[in-house]
Amino acid sequence: MNLKGIIISSLPKNLLEHAILAKHCLVNTPKYNAIFREIQETKKVRVAFLASSLSMWKSQELAQLLSKDSRFDVRIILTPFTPYDIDVQKNDIKLLRSFFQRNNTPFVDYCFGQEPYNLRKEFNPHIIFFVQTYGDIHCPEHDSLFFSDRLNAYIPYSFWPGNESWGFDLIFHRKAWRIYYANPLLLSVAKSLSLIKARNGRVVGYPSADAFIAEVHDDVWKVKDKSLKRIIWAPHYTIKSDTGIGNSHSSFLDIHKEMIEYAQNHRGQVQIAFKPHPRLKTELYKVWGKEKTDDYYHEWESMPNTQLETGSYVDLFMTSDALIHECGSFMIEYHYSLKPCMYVMEGFEHFYNGMNDLGKKALDLHYKGKNMADVERFIEAVIFGGKDPLLEERKQFYNSQLLPPNNKTTAQNIYDDLVKSLFK
């Protein structure tokens, strides 16, 4: 039996029925009313945030804001993505642990080889902010199927550029109490694809917007000499292979050698940050094996004008000169920097047609390429040559689509919605 079968078979009868009902309708049961009554009586809301990957952790400002309000009891629980390779899981937890310690943020640690933190027994939160909408990505103790009787909430860790129903209408989307969308365009897409017409959706802004639009950013580049052009290469994990991935569109296997060679041959002109999707290493282990994969990553980490980036990327983006990539979320996020960017892939037309309106607008503001020759032309003409005809359009997109509403931060907008909804 697979993990989902184990979870469902072990659910109490009432939760099992609830999970089945959630497949067809928005959860709105007397159990929710009981939660609201308890909150009204105790004037205290227990809020849990799951954290699995530093690059996907977008709730720091909100957690801090809630922690300052005595009406909220906040806990951050570390929990890895179980489908990832065990070494990747351990590194993800290590990076999160270091981040929270560095920022003096209390958290519940995850210890491999020991029983996971029993969230229901130890805390029994009223609200849980989940990392992703998919099932079978956490240990059973932290799987959303076990918490259908709680107020499930979700802040998308990325702008969702696609137009597929699985991005807006999974079981989780239907049963969630709140889903916080970045802008009206995304809520409109959700309404068109969702069985429940996204009645649980709210527009609050993008969670990373608060960090992106900050006035000061740390210089995280290895070489501080800004005469060297700072280029980010961010390949996706959907590599062309027999890994079972159905939506392969990554150009990684086509240009991975050439990108290394370009960095080596232009040491006095550029430095390149290798920013792979968190899952790429797991997929490469299946194709290349562990030794070759680890050696490749180490090469990026060790060359004098390159660096490996596996954690937070806001400062990286905002202090860079350009991005070369194939990642859906970066397609929109990088426009906060107003710097030029290039999307590298074959079959572009088919990919473009699968985008929603927001994704298409963002992708229209990219320079396009299919191979390393196109990448080199982009670097020479746009990054070195300064020929950037899309700059003014990127500025318009920034002002119309990327700034949070209400002249407030995204965290403040979510906080206001929580207070208004819970303390009537």
C-alpha positions as CSV (number, residue, x, y, z in Angstrom):
1,M,0.0,0.0,0.0
2,N,1.3,3.4,-0.8
3,L,1.7,6.2,1.7
4,K,-1.7,7.8,0.8
5,G,-3.3,4.4,1.4
6,I,-1.6,4.1,4.8
7,I,-2.8,7.6,5.7
8,I,-6.4,7.0,4.7
9,S,-6.7,3.6,6.2
10,S,-5.4,4.9,9.5
11,L,-7.7,7.9,9.7
12,P,-10.5,8.0,12.2
13,K,-13.9,7.4,10.6
14,N,-15.0,10.9,10.8
15,L,-11.8,12.3,9.3
16,L,-11.9,9.7,6.5
17,E,-15.4,10.8,5.6
18,H,-14.2,14.4,5.7
19,A,-11.3,13.7,3.4
20,I,-13.7,12.0,0.9
21,L,-16.1,14.9,1.1
22,A,-13.3,17.4,0.6
23,K,-12.8,15.9,-2.9
24,H,-16.1,17.4,-4.0
25,C,-16.8,20.5,-1.9
26,L,-15.5,23.2,0.2
27,V,-15.2,22.2,3.8
28,N,-17.6,24.2,5.9
29,T,-18.7,22.0,8.8
30,P,-19.8,22.3,12.4
31,K,-16.3,21.4,13.4
32,Y,-15.2,24.7,12.0
33,N,-17.8,26.5,14.0
34,A,-16.5,24.7,17.1
35,I,-13.0,26.1,16.3
36,F,-14.4,29.6,16.0
37,R,-16.3,29.3,19.3
38,E,-13.2,28.1,21.1
39,I,-11.2,31.0,19.7
40,Q,-14.0,33.4,20.8
41,E,-14.0,32.0,24.3
42,T,-10.2,31.7,24.9
43,K,-9.2,34.7,22.8
44,K,-6.2,32.6,21.7
45,V,-5.4,31.2,18.3
46,R,-2.8,28.4,17.9
47,V,-1.1,28.8,14.6
48,A,1.4,26.3,13.1
49,F,3.7,26.9,10.1
50,L,5.3,23.9,8.4
51,A,8.8,24.6,7.0
52,S,10.5,22.2,4.6
53,S,12.8,24.2,2.3
54,L,14.5,27.6,2.9
55,S,13.9,28.7,-0.7
56,M,10.1,27.9,-0.2
57,W,9.9,29.5,3.3
58,K,7.9,32.7,2.7
59,S,6.2,33.2,6.0
60,Q,8.9,34.7,8.2
61,E,7.4,38.2,8.3
62,L,3.9,36.9,9.0
63,A,5.1,34.6,11.7
64,Q,6.9,37.4,13.4
65,L,3.9,39.7,13.1
66,L,1.6,37.1,14.7
67,S,4.1,36.4,17.5
68,K,3.9,40.0,18.6
69,D,0.2,39.7,19.1
70,S,-0.7,38.0,22.4
71,R,-3.8,36.6,20.9
72,F,-1.7,34.2,18.8
73,D,0.4,31.3,19.8
74,V,2.8,30.5,17.0
75,R,4.9,27.5,16.3
76,I,7.2,26.8,13.3
77,I,7.7,23.1,12.7
78,L,10.6,21.8,10.5
79,T,9.5,18.8,8.4
80,P,11.3,17.6,5.2
81,F,9.9,16.7,1.8
82,T,10.0,12.9,2.1
83,P,10.1,12.3,-1.7
84,Y,13.5,14.0,-1.8
85,D,16.8,12.1,-1.5
86,I,17.7,11.7,2.2
87,D,20.9,13.9,1.8
88,V,18.8,16.6,0.2
89,Q,16.3,16.4,3.1
90,K,19.0,16.7,5.7
91,N,20.6,19.7,3.9
92,D,17.2,21.4,3.7
93,I,16.6,21.0,7.4
94,K,20.1,22.1,8.1
95,L,19.6,25.3,6.1
96,L,16.3,26.1,7.8
97,R,17.7,25.4,11.3
98,S,20.6,27.8,10.6
99,F,18.2,30.5,9.3
100,F,15.9,30.4,12.3
101,Q,18.8,30.3,14.7
102,R,20.4,33.3,12.9
103,N,17.2,35.2,13.1
104,N,16.4,34.3,16.7
105,T,13.2,32.6,15.6
106,P,11.9,29.8,17.8
107,F,11.1,26.5,16.0
108,V,10.4,22.9,16.5
109,D,13.3,20.9,15.1
110,Y,13.2,17.7,13.0
111,C,15.6,14.9,14.1
112,F,16.2,12.2,11.5
113,G,15.9,8.7,13.0
114,Q,13.5,9.9,15.7
115,E,9.7,10.1,15.8
116,P,8.5,13.3,14.1
117,Y,6.9,16.0,16.2
118,N,3.3,15.0,16.9
119,L,1.6,18.2,15.8
120,R,-1.9,17.2,16.8
121,K,-1.0,15.8,20.1
122,E,1.5,18.3,21.2
123,F,0.0,21.5,19.8
124,N,-3.4,20.8,18.1
125,P,-3.4,24.0,16.1
126,H,-6.5,25.9,15.1
127,I,-4.7,27.0,11.9
128,I,-2.0,25.2,9.9
129,F,-0.1,26.9,7.1
130,F,1.0,24.2,4.8
131,V,4.1,24.4,2.5
132,Q,2.5,22.8,-0.6
133,T,-0.9,21.6,-1.8
134,Y,0.2,18.2,-2.8
135,G,-0.3,15.0,-0.7
136,D,2.4,12.5,0.3
137,I,5.2,15.1,0.6
138,H,5.5,14.9,4.5
139,C,5.5,12.3,7.1
140,P,2.0,11.2,8.1
141,E,2.1,13.2,11.3
142,H,2.3,16.4,9.2
143,D,0.2,15.4,6.2
144,S,-2.8,17.6,5.5
145,L,-5.1,14.6,5.3
146,F,-4.7,14.3,9.1
147,F,-5.9,17.9,9.6
148,S,-9.1,18.2,7.6
149,D,-10.9,19.2,10.8
150,R,-8.5,22.2,11.3
151,L,-8.4,25.5,9.5
152,N,-6.0,24.8,6.6
153,A,-4.2,27.8,5.1
154,Y,-1.8,28.2,2.2
155,I,0.4,31.0,1.0
156,P,1.8,29.9,-2.4
157,Y,5.5,29.8,-2.3
158,S,5.7,31.0,-5.9
159,F,3.7,32.9,-8.5
160,W,1.8,30.2,-10.3
161,P,2.2,30.9,-14.0
162,G,0.4,27.8,-15.4
163,N,-3.2,27.3,-16.4
164,E,-3.5,23.7,-15.3
165,S,-6.3,22.8,-12.9
166,W,-3.9,21.0,-10.6
167,G,-2.4,24.3,-9.7
168,F,-5.7,25.7,-8.4
169,D,-8.2,22.8,-7.9
170,L,-6.6,19.9,-6.0
171,I,-8.5,18.5,-3.0
172,F,-6.4,20.8,-0.8
173,H,-7.5,23.9,-2.7
174,R,-11.2,22.9,-2.2
175,K,-11.0,22.1,1.5
176,A,-8.7,24.9,2.6
177,W,-10.1,27.6,4.8
178,R,-7.8,30.3,3.2
179,I,-5.6,30.5,0.2
180,Y,-3.8,33.8,-0.1
181,Y,-3.2,34.9,-3.7
182,A,-0.6,37.4,-4.9
183,N,-2.8,39.5,-7.2
184,P,-6.3,39.7,-8.8
185,L,-5.1,38.0,-12.0
186,L,-4.2,34.8,-10.1
187,L,-7.5,34.9,-8.1
188,S,-9.3,35.2,-11.4
189,V,-7.5,32.1,-12.8
190,A,-8.4,30.3,-9.6
191,K,-12.1,31.2,-9.9
192,S,-12.2,30.0,-13.5
193,L,-10.6,26.6,-12.7
194,S,-11.8,25.9,-9.1
195,L,-14.8,23.7,-8.5
196,I,-15.7,26.0,-5.6
197,K,-14.9,29.1,-7.6
198,A,-12.0,30.0,-5.1
199,R,-14.5,31.2,-2.5
200,N,-11.7,30.7,0.1
201,G,-9.3,32.9,-1.9
202,R,-8.0,36.3,-0.8
203,V,-5.7,38.8,-2.6
204,V,-2.9,40.0,-0.3
205,G,0.2,40.3,-2.4
206,Y,3.2,38.1,-2.9
207,P,4.8,37.0,0.4
208,S,8.4,37.7,-0.8
209,A,7.4,41.1,-2.1
210,D,8.2,42.6,1.3
211,A,11.8,41.4,1.1
212,F,12.2,42.1,-2.6
213,I,11.1,45.8,-2.3
214,A,13.3,46.4,0.8
215,E,15.7,49.3,0.3
216,V,18.8,47.4,1.4
217,H,20.0,44.0,0.3
218,D,23.1,42.0,1.3
219,D,25.8,41.5,-1.2
220,V,25.9,37.7,-1.3
221,W,28.3,37.3,-4.3
222,K,31.6,35.6,-3.8
223,V,33.5,38.3,-5.8
224,K,32.7,41.8,-4.6
225,D,34.2,43.5,-7.7
226,K,31.1,44.8,-9.4
227,S,32.9,45.2,-12.7
228,L,32.3,41.5,-13.2
229,K,28.8,40.9,-14.5
230,R,26.7,38.8,-12.0
231,I,24.7,36.2,-13.8
232,I,22.3,33.6,-12.2
233,W,21.7,30.3,-13.9
234,A,18.6,28.5,-12.4
235,P,17.8,25.2,-14.1
236,H,14.6,23.3,-13.4
237,Y,14.4,19.7,-12.2
238,T,12.3,18.4,-15.1
239,I,15.3,17.1,-17.0
240,K,14.9,15.1,-20.2
241,S,15.4,11.5,-18.9
242,D,13.6,8.4,-17.9
243,T,12.8,9.6,-14.4
244,G,9.1,9.3,-14.9
245,I,8.6,13.1,-15.0
246,G,5.9,13.9,-17.6
247,N,6.4,17.6,-18.1
248,S,10.2,17.6,-18.9
249,H,11.2,20.9,-20.4
250,S,14.6,21.6,-18.7
251,S,17.6,22.4,-20.9
252,F,20.0,21.4,-18.2
253,L,21.4,18.3,-19.8
254,D,21.9,20.2,-23.1
255,I,24.0,23.1,-21.7
256,H,25.4,22.0,-18.3
257,K,28.9,21.4,-19.7
258,E,28.9,24.6,-21.7
259,M,27.8,26.7,-18.7
260,I,30.8,25.4,-16.8
261,E,33.1,26.2,-19.7
262,Y,31.7,29.7,-20.2
263,A,32.4,30.5,-16.5
264,Q,35.9,29.1,-16.8
265,N,36.7,31.0,-20.1
266,H,35.4,34.4,-18.8
267,R,36.8,34.6,-15.3
268,G,37.8,38.2,-15.7
269,Q,34.4,39.3,-17.0
270,V,31.6,37.3,-15.2
271,Q,30.7,35.4,-12.2
272,I,27.9,32.9,-12.3
273,A,25.7,31.7,-9.4
274,F,24.3,28.2,-10.0
275,K,20.8,28.2,-8.4
276,P,19.3,24.8,-9.2
277,H,15.7,23.8,-8.3
278,P,15.8,22.1,-4.9
279,R,14.7,18.8,-6.5
280,L,17.3,18.8,-9.3
281,K,19.9,17.0,-7.3
282,T,17.4,14.2,-6.4
283,E,16.6,13.7,-10.1
284,L,20.3,13.8,-11.2
285,Y,21.1,11.1,-8.6
286,K,18.7,8.9,-10.6
287,V,20.3,9.7,-14.0
288,W,24.0,10.4,-13.2
289,G,24.5,8.7,-9.9
290,K,25.5,10.4,-6.6
291,E,29.3,10.8,-7.3
292,K,28.9,12.6,-10.7
293,T,26.1,14.8,-9.4
294,D,28.0,15.8,-6.2
295,D,31.2,16.5,-8.3
296,Y,29.2,18.7,-10.6
297,Y,27.7,20.7,-7.7
298,H,31.1,21.0,-6.1
299,E,32.6,22.4,-9.2
300,W,30.2,25.3,-9.2
301,E,30.9,25.8,-5.5
302,S,34.7,25.8,-5.8
303,M,35.6,27.8,-9.0
304,P,36.9,31.3,-8.2
305,N,34.1,33.1,-10.2
306,T,31.2,30.8,-9.4
307,Q,29.0,29.9,-6.4
308,L,26.4,27.3,-5.5
309,E,23.1,28.7,-4.1
310,T,20.6,26.4,-2.5
311,G,18.9,28.6,0.0
312,S,17.2,32.0,0.1
313,Y,17.6,34.0,-3.1
314,V,16.1,37.4,-2.6
315,D,19.4,39.1,-2.0
316,L,20.9,37.1,-4.8
317,F,18.3,38.3,-7.3
318,M,18.4,42.0,-6.2
319,T,22.2,42.2,-6.4
320,S,22.5,40.4,-9.7
321,D,22.8,41.7,-13.3
322,A,20.8,39.0,-15.1
323,L,19.0,35.7,-14.8
324,I,19.1,32.7,-17.2
325,H,16.6,30.1,-16.2
326,E,13.6,27.8,-16.9
327,C,11.7,28.0,-13.5
328,G,8.0,29.0,-13.4
329,S,8.2,31.0,-10.2
330,F,11.4,32.8,-11.1
331,M,9.7,33.8,-14.4
332,I,7.7,36.3,-12.3
333,E,9.7,36.9,-9.2
334,Y,12.8,38.1,-11.0
335,H,10.9,41.0,-12.4
336,Y,11.2,42.6,-8.9
337,S,14.8,43.3,-9.8
338,L,13.9,45.0,-13.1
339,K,17.0,43.3,-14.5
340,P,17.0,41.4,-17.9
341,C,16.2,37.7,-17.9
342,M,16.3,34.9,-20.4
343,Y,14.1,31.7,-20.6
344,V,15.9,28.8,-22.2
345,M,13.9,25.8,-23.5
346,E,12.7,24.0,-26.6
347,G,9.0,23.7,-27.5
348,F,8.4,27.2,-26.3
349,E,5.1,27.7,-28.1
350,H,3.5,24.7,-26.4
351,F,4.8,25.9,-23.0
352,Y,3.6,29.4,-23.6
353,N,0.1,28.3,-24.5
354,G,-0.2,26.5,-21.2
355,M,0.4,29.7,-19.3
356,N,-2.2,31.8,-17.5
357,D,-2.5,35.5,-18.3
358,L,0.0,36.5,-15.5
359,G,2.5,33.9,-16.7
360,K,2.2,35.1,-20.3
361,K,2.7,38.7,-19.4
362,A,5.8,37.8,-17.4
363,L,7.2,35.5,-20.1
364,D,6.7,38.2,-22.8
365,L,9.2,40.2,-20.9
366,H,11.9,37.6,-21.2
367,Y,14.5,37.1,-23.9
368,K,14.1,33.6,-25.4
369,G,16.7,30.9,-26.2
370,K,17.0,27.2,-27.0
371,N,20.7,26.5,-26.7
372,M,24.1,27.7,-25.5
373,A,24.6,29.8,-28.6
374,D,21.5,31.8,-27.7
375,V,22.7,32.1,-24.1
376,E,26.0,33.6,-25.2
377,R,24.3,36.0,-27.6
378,F,22.1,37.2,-24.7
379,I,25.1,37.7,-22.5
380,E,27.0,39.7,-25.1
381,A,24.2,41.8,-26.4
382,V,22.1,42.5,-23.3
383,I,24.3,42.0,-20.3
384,F,27.5,43.4,-21.7
385,G,26.1,45.5,-24.6
386,G,23.3,47.1,-22.6
387,K,20.7,46.5,-25.4
388,D,17.6,46.0,-23.2
389,P,14.5,47.1,-25.1
390,L,12.2,45.3,-22.6
391,L,13.2,47.4,-19.6
392,E,10.3,49.9,-19.7
393,E,7.7,47.1,-20.1
394,R,9.2,45.4,-17.1
395,K,8.8,48.6,-15.1
396,Q,5.1,48.7,-16.0
397,F,4.6,45.1,-15.1
398,Y,6.3,45.7,-11.7
399,N,3.9,48.6,-10.9
400,S,0.8,46.8,-12.1
401,Q,1.3,43.2,-10.9
402,L,3.9,42.9,-8.3
403,L,3.2,45.4,-5.5
404,P,0.9,44.3,-2.6
405,P,-2.5,45.9,-2.3
406,N,-3.8,48.4,0.3
407,N,-0.4,50.2,0.5
408,K,0.6,47.5,3.1
409,T,3.0,44.7,3.2
410,T,1.8,41.2,2.3
411,A,2.3,40.0,5.8
412,Q,0.2,42.9,7.1
413,N,-2.6,42.1,4.7
414,I,-2.7,38.4,5.8
415,Y,-2.5,39.5,9.5
416,D,-5.5,41.9,9.0
417,D,-7.5,39.1,7.3
418,L,-6.8,36.7,10.1
419,V,-7.8,39.2,12.8
420,K,-10.9,40.2,11.0
421,S,-12.0,36.6,10.4
422,L,-11.2,35.2,13.8
423,F,-12.1,37.9,16.2
424,K,-15.4,39.2,15.1
